[in-house]
Structure formats: structure tokens, C-alpha cells
């Protein structure tokens, strides 16, 4: 997998106890937050550029 960052749903970004339990079970760190799909895609393109591999 190129981009190893998790992609938590927007409903898991709250501070409620259930949100924290879900994140813990899935091993999603507190500092990781929901990003829109377009931002996730741009982050992956940046990662490709950083290792010198243009997208195909």
C-alpha cells in the first residue's frame, strides 16, 4: 500500500467515548482525522512525487 495513513470516517472524529473506542479498536491515532477524498488523493500524489514516481 502506498499511503499507509488510515482514512477514518467523519463520524469517528468526535470526542465521544464510542468514537474513542472505535478508533482504539482500529488502531487509528488521535492525531489522525477525517479528510475529504480529494485531500486524501492529493496527499497520495504528493507522496508519489516525494519518492520520484509520477502517477501513471
CHARMM internal coordinates of N, CA and C (Angstrom, degrees):
IC EDIT
DIST 1 N 1 CA 1.4433
DIST 1 CA 1 C 1.5253
ANGL 1 N 1 CA 1 C 108.03
DIST 1 C 2 N 1.2865
ANGL 1 CA 1 C 2 N 116.16
DIHE 1 N 1 CA 1 C 2 N 130.02
DIST 2 N 2 CA 1.4598
ANGL 1 C 2 N 2 CA 120.60
DIHE 1 CA 1 C 2 N 2 CA -178.04
DIST 2 CA 2 C 1.5231
ANGL 2 N 2 CA 2 C 111.21
DIHE 1 C 2 N 2 CA 2 C -69.05
DIST 2 C 3 N 1.2945
ANGL 2 CA 2 C 3 N 115.95
DIHE 2 N 2 CA 2 C 3 N -55.45
DIST 3 N 3 CA 1.4616
ANGL 2 C 3 N 3 CA 120.51
DIHE 2 CA 2 C 3 N 3 CA -175.04
DIST 3 CA 3 C 1.5198
ANGL 3 N 3 CA 3 C 108.38
DIHE 2 C 3 N 3 CA 3 C -102.02
DIST 3 C 4 N 1.3118
ANGL 3 CA 3 C 4 N 117.51
DIHE 3 N 3 CA 3 C 4 N 107.62
DIST 4 N 4 CA 1.4481
ANGL 3 C 4 N 4 CA 121.45
DIHE 3 CA 3 C 4 N 4 CA -174.68
DIST 4 CA 4 C 1.5162
ANGL 4 N 4 CA 4 C 115.07
DIHE 3 C 4 N 4 CA 4 C -84.15
DIST 4 C 5 N 1.3158
ANGL 4 CA 4 C 5 N 117.72
DIHE 4 N 4 CA 4 C 5 N 4.85
DIST 5 N 5 CA 1.4527
ANGL 4 C 5 N 5 CA 120.86
DIHE 4 CA 4 C 5 N 5 CA -177.79
DIST 5 CA 5 C 1.5300
ANGL 5 N 5 CA 5 C 110.79
DIHE 4 C 5 N 5 CA 5 C -78.67
DIST 5 C 6 N 1.3291
ANGL 5 CA 5 C 6 N 117.84
DIHE 5 N 5 CA 5 C 6 N 138.35
DIST 6 N 6 CA 1.4606
ANGL 5 C 6 N 6 CA 119.94
DIHE 5 CA 5 C 6 N 6 CA 178.20
DIST 6 CA 6 C 1.5226
ANGL 6 N 6 CA 6 C 111.75
DIHE 5 C 6 N 6 CA 6 C -70.23
DIST 6 C 7 N 1.2944
ANGL 6 CA 6 C 7 N 115.99
DIHE 6 N 6 CA 6 C 7 N 161.45
DIST 7 N 7 CA 1.4631
ANGL 6 C 7 N 7 CA 122.32
DIHE 6 CA 6 C 7 N 7 CA -178.61
DIST 7 CA 7 C 1.5311
ANGL 7 N 7 CA 7 C 108.49
DIHE 6 C 7 N 7 CA 7 C -125.14
DIST 7 C 8 N 1.3438
ANGL 7 CA 7 C 8 N 117.75
DIHE 7 N 7 CA 7 C 8 N 75.34
DIST 8 N 8 CA 1.4625
ANGL 7 C 8 N 8 CA 119.25
DIHE 7 CA 7 C 8 N 8 CA -177.01
DIST 8 CA 8 C 1.5274
ANGL 8 N 8 CA 8 C 111.94
DIHE 7 C 8 N 8 CA 8 C -69.16
DIST 8 C 9 N 1.3323
ANGL 8 CA 8 C 9 N 117.39
DIHE 8 N 8 CA 8 C 9 N 143.52
DIST 9 N 9 CA 1.4613
ANGL 8 C 9 N 9 CA 119.69
DIHE 8 CA 8 C 9 N 9 CA 176.71
DIST 9 CA 9 C 1.5266
ANGL 9 N 9 CA 9 C 111.05
DIHE 8 C 9 N 9 CA 9 C -68.34
DIST 9 C 10 N 1.3150
ANGL 9 CA 9 C 10 N 115.77
DIHE 9 N 9 CA 9 C 10 N 157.68
DIST 10 N 10 CA 1.4610
ANGL 9 C 10 N 10 CA 121.01
DIHE 9 CA 9 C 10 N 10 CA -177.72
DIST 10 CA 10 C 1.5286
ANGL 10 N 10 CA 10 C 111.10
DIHE 9 C 10 N 10 CA 10 C -60.47
DIST 10 C 11 N 1.3183
ANGL 10 CA 10 C 11 N 118.36
DIHE 10 N 10 CA 10 C 11 N -28.65
DIST 11 N 11 CA 1.4680
ANGL 10 C 11 N 11 CA 120.98
DIHE 10 CA 10 C 11 N 11 CA -179.10
DIST 11 CA 11 C 1.5221
ANGL 11 N 11 CA 11 C 112.61
DIHE 10 C 11 N 11 CA 11 C -70.86
DIST 11 C 12 N 1.3171
ANGL 11 CA 11 C 12 N 118.82
DIHE 11 N 11 CA 11 C 12 N -11.93
DIST 12 N 12 CA 1.4651
ANGL 11 C 12 N 12 CA 122.08
DIHE 11 CA 11 C 12 N 12 CA -179.26
DIST 12 CA 12 C 1.5223
ANGL 12 N 12 CA 12 C 112.49
DIHE 11 C 12 N 12 CA 12 C -97.40
DIST 12 C 13 N 1.2989
ANGL 12 CA 12 C 13 N 118.23
DIHE 12 N 12 CA 12 C 13 N 6.94
DIST 13 N 13 CA 1.4606
ANGL 12 C 13 N 13 CA 120.38
DIHE 12 CA 12 C 13 N 13 CA -173.30
DIST 13 CA 13 C 1.5246
ANGL 13 N 13 CA 13 C 113.49
DIHE 12 C 13 N 13 CA 13 C -93.39
DIST 13 C 14 N 1.3109
ANGL 13 CA 13 C 14 N 117.45
DIHE 13 N 13 CA 13 C 14 N 0.93
DIST 14 N 14 CA 1.4591
ANGL 13 C 14 N 14 CA 120.75
DIHE 13 CA 13 C 14 N 14 CA -179.26
DIST 14 CA 14 C 1.5195
ANGL 14 N 14 CA 14 C 112.48
DIHE 13 C 14 N 14 CA 14 C -77.81
DIST 14 C 15 N 1.3056
ANGL 14 CA 14 C 15 N 115.42
DIHE 14 N 14 CA 14 C 15 N 179.06
DIST 15 N 15 CA 1.4674
ANGL 14 C 15 N 15 CA 121.91
DIHE 14 CA 14 C 15 N 15 CA -179.37
DIST 15 CA 15 C 1.5297
ANGL 15 N 15 CA 15 C 111.83
DIHE 14 C 15 N 15 CA 15 C -103.60
DIST 15 C 16 N 1.3389
ANGL 15 CA 15 C 16 N 117.16
DIHE 15 N 15 CA 15 C 16 N 8.95
DIST 16 N 16 CA 1.4623
ANGL 15 C 16 N 16 CA 119.80
DIHE 15 CA 15 C 16 N 16 CA -179.75
DIST 16 CA 16 C 1.5234
ANGL 16 N 16 CA 16 C 110.38
DIHE 15 C 16 N 16 CA 16 C -69.06
DIST 16 C 17 N 1.3198
ANGL 16 CA 16 C 17 N 115.48
DIHE 16 N 16 CA 16 C 17 N 156.52
DIST 17 N 17 CA 1.4708
ANGL 16 C 17 N 17 CA 120.82
DIHE 16 CA 16 C 17 N 17 CA -178.72
DIST 17 CA 17 C 1.5279
ANGL 17 N 17 CA 17 C 111.29
DIHE 16 C 17 N 17 CA 17 C -59.38
DIST 17 C 18 N 1.3310
ANGL 17 CA 17 C 18 N 117.51
DIHE 17 N 17 CA 17 C 18 N -40.20
DIST 18 N 18 CA 1.4730
ANGL 17 C 18 N 18 CA 120.35
DIHE 17 CA 17 C 18 N 18 CA -179.67
DIST 18 CA 18 C 1.5311
ANGL 18 N 18 CA 18 C 110.85
DIHE 17 C 18 N 18 CA 18 C -63.10
DIST 18 C 19 N 1.3242
ANGL 18 CA 18 C 19 N 117.40
DIHE 18 N 18 CA 18 C 19 N -40.05
DIST 19 N 19 CA 1.4696
ANGL 18 C 19 N 19 CA 120.53
DIHE 18 CA 18 C 19 N 19 CA 177.68
DIST 19 CA 19 C 1.5240
ANGL 19 N 19 CA 19 C 110.37
DIHE 18 C 19 N 19 CA 19 C -61.73
DIST 19 C 20 N 1.3274
ANGL 19 CA 19 C 20 N 116.64
DIHE 19 N 19 CA 19 C 20 N -43.13
DIST 20 N 20 CA 1.4675
ANGL 19 C 20 N 20 CA 120.36
DIHE 19 CA 19 C 20 N 20 CA 179.40
DIST 20 CA 20 C 1.5255
ANGL 20 N 20 CA 20 C 111.33
DIHE 19 C 20 N 20 CA 20 C -64.38
DIST 20 C 21 N 1.3370
ANGL 20 CA 20 C 21 N 117.03
DIHE 20 N 20 CA 20 C 21 N -39.46
DIST 21 N 21 CA 1.4721
ANGL 20 C 21 N 21 CA 120.09
DIHE 20 CA 20 C 21 N 21 CA 178.25
DIST 21 CA 21 C 1.5244
ANGL 21 N 21 CA 21 C 111.21
DIHE 20 C 21 N 21 CA 21 C -64.27
DIST 21 C 22 N 1.3213
ANGL 21 CA 21 C 22 N 116.75
DIHE 21 N 21 CA 21 C 22 N -43.26
DIST 22 N 22 CA 1.4728
ANGL 21 C 22 N 22 CA 120.20
DIHE 21 CA 21 C 22 N 22 CA 178.49
DIST 22 CA 22 C 1.5231
ANGL 22 N 22 CA 22 C 110.67
DIHE 21 C 22 N 22 CA 22 C -59.79
DIST 22 C 23 N 1.3248
ANGL 22 CA 22 C 23 N 115.57
DIHE 22 N 22 CA 22 C 23 N -47.41
DIST 23 N 23 CA 1.4599
ANGL 22 C 23 N 23 CA 120.05
DIHE 22 CA 22 C 23 N 23 CA -178.86
DIST 23 CA 23 C 1.5250
ANGL 23 N 23 CA 23 C 110.84
DIHE 22 C 23 N 23 CA 23 C -61.95
DIST 23 C 24 N 1.3133
ANGL 23 CA 23 C 24 N 116.80
DIHE 23 N 23 CA 23 C 24 N -40.24
DIST 24 N 24 CA 1.4593
ANGL 23 C 24 N 24 CA 121.51
DIHE 23 CA 23 C 24 N 24 CA 179.77
DIST 24 CA 24 C 1.5286
ANGL 24 N 24 CA 24 C 110.40
DIHE 23 C 24 N 24 CA 24 C -64.55
DIST 24 C 25 N 1.3319
ANGL 24 CA 24 C 25 N 117.16
DIHE 24 N 24 CA 24 C 25 N -46.35
DIST 25 N 25 CA 1.4667
ANGL 24 C 25 N 25 CA 120.94
DIHE 24 CA 24 C 25 N 25 CA -179.87
DIST 25 CA 25 C 1.5248
ANGL 25 N 25 CA 25 C 111.61
DIHE 24 C 25 N 25 CA 25 C -61.01
DIST 25 C 26 N 1.3246
ANGL 25 CA 25 C 26 N 116.55
DIHE 25 N 25 CA 25 C 26 N -34.86
DIST 26 N 26 CA 1.4687
ANGL 25 C 26 N 26 CA 120.91
DIHE 25 CA 25 C 26 N 26 CA -178.42
DIST 26 CA 26 C 1.5246
ANGL 26 N 26 CA 26 C 112.77
DIHE 25 C 26 N 26 CA 26 C -93.14
DIST 26 C 27 N 1.3364
ANGL 26 CA 26 C 27 N 115.96
DIHE 26 N 26 CA 26 C 27 N 1.26
DIST 27 N 27 CA 1.4693
ANGL 26 C 27 N 27 CA 122.45
DIHE 26 CA 26 C 27 N 27 CA -179.58
DIST 27 CA 27 C 1.5348
ANGL 27 N 27 CA 27 C 112.50
DIHE 26 C 27 N 27 CA 27 C 58.64
DIST 27 C 28 N 1.3219
ANGL 27 CA 27 C 28 N 115.93
DIHE 27 N 27 CA 27 C 28 N 42.19
DIST 28 N 28 CA 1.4623
ANGL 27 C 28 N 28 CA 121.64
DIHE 27 CA 27 C 28 N 28 CA 176.18
DIST 28 CA 28 C 1.5234
ANGL 28 N 28 CA 28 C 107.26
DIHE 27 C 28 N 28 CA 28 C -97.39
DIST 28 C 29 N 1.3315
ANGL 28 CA 28 C 29 N 118.06
DIHE 28 N 28 CA 28 C 29 N 117.16
DIST 29 N 29 CA 1.4701
ANGL 28 C 29 N 29 CA 120.39
DIHE 28 CA 28 C 29 N 29 CA -177.50
DIST 29 CA 29 C 1.5320
ANGL 29 N 29 CA 29 C 112.28
DIHE 28 C 29 N 29 CA 29 C -65.07
DIST 29 C 30 N 1.3113
ANGL 29 CA 29 C 30 N 116.00
DIHE 29 N 29 CA 29 C 30 N 154.07
DIST 30 N 30 CA 1.4672
ANGL 29 C 30 N 30 CA 121.95
DIHE 29 CA 29 C 30 N 30 CA -179.86
DIST 30 CA 30 C 1.5277
ANGL 30 N 30 CA 30 C 112.49
DIHE 29 C 30 N 30 CA 30 C -58.09
DIST 30 C 31 N 1.3385
ANGL 30 CA 30 C 31 N 116.52
DIHE 30 N 30 CA 30 C 31 N -35.03
DIST 31 N 31 CA 1.4675
ANGL 30 C 31 N 31 CA 118.76
DIHE 30 CA 30 C 31 N 31 CA -176.65
DIST 31 CA 31 C 1.5262
ANGL 31 N 31 CA 31 C 112.86
DIHE 30 C 31 N 31 CA 31 C -74.23
DIST 31 C 32 N 1.3228
ANGL 31 CA 31 C 32 N 117.42
DIHE 31 N 31 CA 31 C 32 N -14.35
DIST 32 N 32 CA 1.4690
ANGL 31 C 32 N 32 CA 120.99
DIHE 31 CA 31 C 32 N 32 CA 177.65
DIST 32 CA 32 C 1.5235
ANGL 32 N 32 CA 32 C 108.38
DIHE 31 C 32 N 32 CA 32 C -82.86
DIST 32 C 33 N 1.3090
ANGL 32 CA 32 C 33 N 116.51
DIHE 32 N 32 CA 32 C 33 N 131.28
DIST 33 N 33 CA 1.4548
ANGL 32 C 33 N 33 CA 120.72
DIHE 32 CA 32 C 33 N 33 CA -177.31
DIST 33 CA 33 C 1.5221
ANGL 33 N 33 CA 33 C 110.27
DIHE 32 C 33 N 33 CA 33 C -130.29
DIST 33 C 34 N 1.3198
ANGL 33 CA 33 C 34 N 115.20
DIHE 33 N 33 CA 33 C 34 N 167.62
DIST 34 N 34 CA 1.4620
ANGL 33 C 34 N 34 CA 120.11
DIHE 33 CA 33 C 34 N 34 CA 178.20
DIST 34 CA 34 C 1.5256
ANGL 34 N 34 CA 34 C 109.70
DIHE 33 C 34 N 34 CA 34 C -65.59
DIST 34 C 35 N 1.3164
ANGL 34 CA 34 C 35 N 115.02
DIHE 34 N 34 CA 34 C 35 N 137.87
DIST 35 N 35 CA 1.4634
ANGL 34 C 35 N 35 CA 121.65
DIHE 34 CA 34 C 35 N 35 CA 173.23
DIST 35 CA 35 C 1.5177
ANGL 35 N 35 CA 35 C 107.26
DIHE 34 C 35 N 35 CA 35 C -127.23
DIST 35 C 36 N 1.3204
ANGL 35 CA 35 C 36 N 117.58
DIHE 35 N 35 CA 35 C 36 N 144.56
DIST 36 N 36 CA 1.4681
ANGL 35 C 36 N 36 CA 118.74
DIHE 35 CA 35 C 36 N 36 CA 175.31
DIST 36 CA 36 C 1.5278
ANGL 36 N 36 CA 36 C 109.86
DIHE 35 C 36 N 36 CA 36 C -61.36
DIST 36 C 37 N 1.3189
ANGL 36 CA 36 C 37 N 116.54
DIHE 36 N 36 CA 36 C 37 N 155.67
DIST 37 N 37 CA 1.4602
ANGL 36 C 37 N 37 CA 121.35
DIHE 36 CA 36 C 37 N 37 CA -178.65
DIST 37 CA 37 C 1.5183
ANGL 37 N 37 CA 37 C 113.13
DIHE 36 C 37 N 37 CA 37 C -54.97
DIST 37 C 38 N 1.3435
ANGL 37 CA 37 C 38 N 116.97
DIHE 37 N 37 CA 37 C 38 N -39.21
DIST 38 N 38 CA 1.4654
ANGL 37 C 38 N 38 CA 119.67
DIHE 37 CA 37 C 38 N 38 CA -179.20
DIST 38 CA 38 C 1.5293
ANGL 38 N 38 CA 38 C 110.72
DIHE 37 C 38 N 38 CA 38 C -64.41
DIST 38 C 39 N 1.3435
ANGL 38 CA 38 C 39 N 117.55
DIHE 38 N 38 CA 38 C 39 N -36.07
DIST 39 N 39 CA 1.4648
ANGL 38 C 39 N 39 CA 120.44
DIHE 38 CA 38 C 39 N 39 CA 179.48
DIST 39 CA 39 C 1.5222
ANGL 39 N 39 CA 39 C 110.59
DIHE 38 C 39 N 39 CA 39 C -69.92
DIST 39 C 40 N 1.3319
ANGL 39 CA 39 C 40 N 116.05
DIHE 39 N 39 CA 39 C 40 N -39.02
DIST 40 N 40 CA 1.4585
ANGL 39 C 40 N 40 CA 121.36
DIHE 39 CA 39 C 40 N 40 CA 177.52
DIST 40 CA 40 C 1.5300
ANGL 40 N 40 CA 40 C 109.55
DIHE 39 C 40 N 40 CA 40 C -60.97
DIST 40 C 41 N 1.3465
ANGL 40 CA 40 C 41 N 116.82
DIHE 40 N 40 CA 40 C 41 N -43.69
DIST 41 N 41 CA 1.4672
ANGL 40 C 41 N 41 CA 121.29
DIHE 40 CA 40 C 41 N 41 CA 179.29
DIST 41 CA 41 C 1.5312
ANGL 41 N 41 CA 41 C 111.16
DIHE 40 C 41 N 41 CA 41 C -63.99
DIST 41 C 42 N 1.3246
ANGL 41 CA 41 C 42 N 117.64
DIHE 41 N 41 CA 41 C 42 N -43.11
DIST 42 N 42 CA 1.4678
ANGL 41 C 42 N 42 CA 120.46
DIHE 41 CA 41 C 42 N 42 CA 178.57
DIST 42 CA 42 C 1.5231
ANGL 42 N 42 CA 42 C 111.44
DIHE 41 C 42 N 42 CA 42 C -63.31
DIST 42 C 43 N 1.3255
ANGL 42 CA 42 C 43 N 116.77
DIHE 42 N 42 CA 42 C 43 N -38.43
DIST 43 N 43 CA 1.4667
ANGL 42 C 43 N 43 CA 120.43
DIHE 42 CA 42 C 43 N 43 CA 177.78
DIST 43 CA 43 C 1.5301
ANGL 43 N 43 CA 43 C 110.76
DIHE 42 C 43 N 43 CA 43 C -62.21
DIST 43 C 44 N 1.3324
ANGL 43 CA 43 C 44 N 116.79
DIHE 43 N 43 CA 43 C 44 N -39.74
DIST 44 N 44 CA 1.4649
ANGL 43 C 44 N 44 CA 119.85
DIHE 43 CA 43 C 44 N 44 CA 178.90
DIST 44 CA 44 C 1.5294
ANGL 44 N 44 CA 44 C 110.90
DIHE 43 C 44 N 44 CA 44 C -68.01
DIST 44 C 45 N 1.3496
ANGL 44 CA 44 C 45 N 117.68
DIHE 44 N 44 CA 44 C 45 N -38.79
DIST 45 N 45 CA 1.4644
ANGL 44 C 45 N 45 CA 120.29
DIHE 44 CA 44 C 45 N 45 CA 176.81
DIST 45 CA 45 C 1.5274
ANGL 45 N 45 CA 45 C 110.73
DIHE 44 C 45 N 45 CA 45 C -64.17
DIST 45 C 46 N 1.3316
ANGL 45 CA 45 C 46 N 116.88
DIHE 45 N 45 CA 45 C 46 N -40.39
DIST 46 N 46 CA 1.4665
ANGL 45 C 46 N 46 CA 120.46
DIHE 45 CA 45 C 46 N 46 CA 176.13
DIST 46 CA 46 C 1.5231
ANGL 46 N 46 CA 46 C 110.98
DIHE 45 C 46 N 46 CA 46 C -61.60
DIST 46 C 47 N 1.3223
ANGL 46 CA 46 C 47 N 116.23
DIHE 46 N 46 CA 46 C 47 N -39.23
DIST 47 N 47 CA 1.4610
ANGL 46 C 47 N 47 CA 120.14
DIHE 46 CA 46 C 47 N 47 CA 179.06
DIST 47 CA 47 C 1.5305
ANGL 47 N 47 CA 47 C 110.62
DIHE 46 C 47 N 47 CA 47 C -64.69
DIST 47 C 48 N 1.3216
ANGL 47 CA 47 C 48 N 116.95
DIHE 47 N 47 CA 47 C 48 N -42.09
DIST 48 N 48 CA 1.4697
ANGL 47 C 48 N 48 CA 120.39
DIHE 47 CA 47 C 48 N 48 CA 176.68
DIST 48 CA 48 C 1.5268
ANGL 48 N 48 CA 48 C 110.79
DIHE 47 C 48 N 48 CA 48 C -60.56
DIST 48 C 49 N 1.3255
ANGL 48 CA 48 C 49 N 116.61
DIHE 48 N 48 CA 48 C 49 N -46.35
DIST 49 N 49 CA 1.4642
ANGL 48 C 49 N 49 CA 120.42
DIHE 48 CA 48 C 49 N 49 CA 179.90
DIST 49 CA 49 C 1.5264
ANGL 49 N 49 CA 49 C 110.65
DIHE 48 C 49 N 49 CA 49 C -61.85
DIST 49 C 50 N 1.3191
ANGL 49 CA 49 C 50 N 116.71
DIHE 49 N 49 CA 49 C 50 N -36.10
DIST 50 N 50 CA 1.4587
ANGL 49 C 50 N 50 CA 121.23
DIHE 49 CA 49 C 50 N 50 CA -179.29
DIST 50 CA 50 C 1.5175
ANGL 50 N 50 CA 50 C 113.83
DIHE 49 C 50 N 50 CA 50 C -65.73
DIST 50 C 51 N 1.3266
ANGL 50 CA 50 C 51 N 117.10
DIHE 50 N 50 CA 50 C 51 N -26.66
DIST 51 N 51 CA 1.4653
ANGL 50 C 51 N 51 CA 119.94
DIHE 50 CA 50 C 51 N 51 CA 178.40
DIST 51 CA 51 C 1.5279
ANGL 51 N 51 CA 51 C 111.54
DIHE 50 C 51 N 51 CA 51 C -102.72
DIST 51 C 52 N 1.3482
ANGL 51 CA 51 C 52 N 115.79
DIHE 51 N 51 CA 51 C 52 N 10.64
DIST 52 N 52 CA 1.4601
ANGL 51 C 52 N 52 CA 120.08
DIHE 51 CA 51 C 52 N 52 CA 175.08
DIST 52 CA 52 C 1.5188
ANGL 52 N 52 CA 52 C 115.21
DIHE 51 C 52 N 52 CA 52 C 76.07
DIST 52 C 53 N 1.3149
ANGL 52 CA 52 C 53 N 117.73
DIHE 52 N 52 CA 52 C 53 N 24.46
DIST 53 N 53 CA 1.4611
ANGL 52 C 53 N 53 CA 121.58
DIHE 52 CA 52 C 53 N 53 CA -179.93
DIST 53 CA 53 C 1.5184
ANGL 53 N 53 CA 53 C 109.23
DIHE 52 C 53 N 53 CA 53 C -118.12
DIST 53 C 54 N 1.3109
ANGL 53 CA 53 C 54 N 117.92
DIHE 53 N 53 CA 53 C 54 N 109.28
DIST 54 N 54 CA 1.4638
ANGL 53 C 54 N 54 CA 119.24
DIHE 53 CA 53 C 54 N 54 CA 177.76
DIST 54 CA 54 C 1.5296
ANGL 54 N 54 CA 54 C 110.10
DIHE 53 C 54 N 54 CA 54 C -70.61
DIST 54 C 55 N 1.3267
ANGL 54 CA 54 C 55 N 117.34
DIHE 54 N 54 CA 54 C 55 N 149.59
DIST 55 N 55 CA 1.4666
ANGL 54 C 55 N 55 CA 118.74
DIHE 54 CA 54 C 55 N 55 CA 177.17
DIST 55 CA 55 C 1.5251
ANGL 55 N 55 CA 55 C 110.30
DIHE 54 C 55 N 55 CA 55 C -65.57
DIST 55 C 56 N 1.3223
ANGL 55 CA 55 C 56 N 116.28
DIHE 55 N 55 CA 55 C 56 N 147.11
DIST 56 N 56 CA 1.4659
ANGL 55 C 56 N 56 CA 118.24
DIHE 55 CA 55 C 56 N 56 CA -179.74
DIST 56 CA 56 C 1.4982
ANGL 56 N 56 CA 56 C 111.69
DIHE 55 C 56 N 56 CA 56 C -97.11
END
COOR INIT
IC SEED 1 N 1 CA 1 C
IC BUILD
